[in-house]
């Protein structure tokens, strides 16, 4: 008789129907999507980790790359990225409050908490767009060797990074900038950097305070700075000037670093942007009373599951990409 009762109980739990395991069909499908998407992000982060530790001696140091804050000039390592993370986590808190208010059928509170969640997501997406633009534009500039290595410049006195504009010479040489706006768009070629290779090289030679910093990380965990004699000798390996970062060249160091940055943060940013759009749709449905007429706010709970997943993924991206 005990076995009969046990079997009957198992059939009730696993029998399927519209609510397997007590969850609605829509909520269960959301969990399926989250699990599959989590595997995708796991693969991306695993590939990043493998590439980083394979080239760990030359991998850029995040504290020396992400040092910018909007409307402020100076060196603020990771400050703005930490602010973005805080905003996204707080938006997850407001989403929890919106779901809780939905369970209590408190329409006004759902509206306000959903609104705050949308604002937080929009701030994060806008901040990530600004971070991309800053990363692409660059700040200091560097030289790339014939072997694809990046040579940065520092001050011999203070050890601080030097921008090309701080020391590059001005030479009387003809330069053709291949841009459509210049009326010579029919030529093939890339837009020229702010300074030619000769101008940078001559600037280094004429300024004894300028030293080269290589990609290689020394025992102290810092990039290796060459002596003055080594700097002058290393200039012979320079092939071109690099400003900013893209999928081909990267003034911050390894090209793979820029590739992973654009791909992983871009893929996550697309998720956040999609979440903001979905939240806006649910938000207006709440205002129109759609879920109040249904007698439940399950749609708010389902989009909340997605939003919490996006926030959790960012915690891993932030940890692996920026902190470790």
Secondary structure, DSSP 8 states (H G I E B T S, - for coil): -HHHHHHHHHHHHHS-SSSGGG--HHHHHHHHHHHHHHHHHHHHHHHHHHHHHHTTTT---HHHHS--BTTB-S--TTHHHHHHHHHHHHHHHHHHHHHHHHHTT-HHHHHHHHHHHHHHHHHHHHHHHHHHHHHHH-SS-EEEETTS-EEEEEETTT--B--GGGT------------GGGT-TTS------SS-HHHHHHHHHH-TTEEEEEEEE-TTSSEEE--HHHHHHHGGGEEEEE-SB-SS-BTTS-HHHHHHIIIIIHHHHHHHHHHHHHHHHHHHHHHHTHHHHHT--HHHHHHHHHHHHHHHHHHHHIIIIII-
